[in-house]
Amino acid sequence: MLLHSDIKTKPTAELVLKFVSISTKVAELAYSGCLHVTILGSVVETAEFGLNGKSFDQRGETLLREWVNRAGDGRVVFAIGNGKASLETQMAVATMIRCGKFGTHIVSTVPENGASKYSITPLAEEDLPNMPPTQRSAVSIGRRLIDPMAEYVKIEPKHLGMGMYQHSVNAKKLSEALELVVRECVSMRGVDVNVASAQLLEKVCGLNKKTAAGLVALRERMGRIQSREEMKGVKGLGAKSFEQCAGEFLIIIFDPTVLSFHR
């Protein structure tokens, strides 16, 4: 039930222009891996900086001000991992806001369960090449706030930390249960075709690994998928498969000039 409620959460990409996500699980020096991602989860920039008690070091404050300023008049959300030094990190952001170093923005804590485990997997290396594991963790945290379901499917169930006795359960049965929960949530909530990971798209009725990868390639080539009709150009997605999957996709039309969204 815990996982069901987490991954069924609707994507928040429609509410946000820019994300700054901070992972507090970097080494033992309370350093924070940080990144700047777009509303589609694409990484713009990553960096690491220090946390001195309840405030960031000079490098950290400079980077955060720069990233916030890049958003211009757009809305910014700070996604802060709930792990080590999370409270101190939240207080550091609050202090910068209170001191007027940038305007008032949304601050949200995000579960870090499995982020560090994911960061050293082959999938993470393929998804985020040439990036330290600590910064991959920060990417995962930011993306979880955008669309939890798209990120949780990348992590083995045993690393999600859902419940006291998960390690006593047969691993195969645990994976099968996760598969059922994800497919149920996909059917109930739908997935944003412009945000969902390839791993999540595979869970949509009518799609497989090949066609899911084809959809990802299509949106990268086009920038955004604007209509379901455009998806018909994916190789291997026949009429019957399209009929099965089309109803489970959300296509959010985003207009940054007026902050309005249409489905």
BELKASUL-V460350 format. One record per backbone hydrogen bond with DSSP energy under -1.0 kcal/mol. NH is the residue of the N-H (numbers start at 1). CO is the residue of the C=O. If there is no record, write none. Layout:
# BELKASUL-V460350
nh->{NH/NH}
co->{CO/CO}
This chain:
# BELKASUL-V460350
nh->{5/6/7/8/12/15/16/18/19/20/21/22/23/32/33/34/35/36/37/38/41/44/45/47/49/52/57/61/62/63/64/65/66/67/68/69/70/72/74/77/78/79/80/81/82/86/89/90/91/92/93/94/95/96/97/98/99/100/101/106/108/110/115/118/119/120/121/125/126/127/128/136/137/138/139/140/141/142/143/144/145/146/147/152/153/154/155/159/160/163/168/174/175/176/177/178/179/180/181/182/183/184/185/186/187/188/189/190/191/193/195/196/201/202/203/204/207/212/213/214/215/216/217/218/219/220/221/222/223/231/232/233/234/237/238/242/243/244/245/246/248/249/250/253/255/258/259/260/262}
co->{1/2/3/4/146/12/13/75/37/77/35/79/33/49/23/47/21/45/19/42/38/36/36/34/32/55/50/57/58/59/60/61/62/63/64/65/66/69/71/18/106/20/108/22/110/83/85/86/87/88/89/90/91/92/93/94/95/97/96/76/78/80/112/114/115/117/118/121/122/123/124/132/133/134/135/136/137/138/139/140/141/142/143/148/149/151/152/156/157/161/165/170/171/172/173/174/175/176/177/178/179/180/181/182/183/184/185/186/248/250/192/192/197/198/200/201/204/208/209/210/211/212/213/214/215/216/217/218/219/228/229/230/231/234/236/238/239/240/241/242/245/246/191/262/260/255/255/255/253}
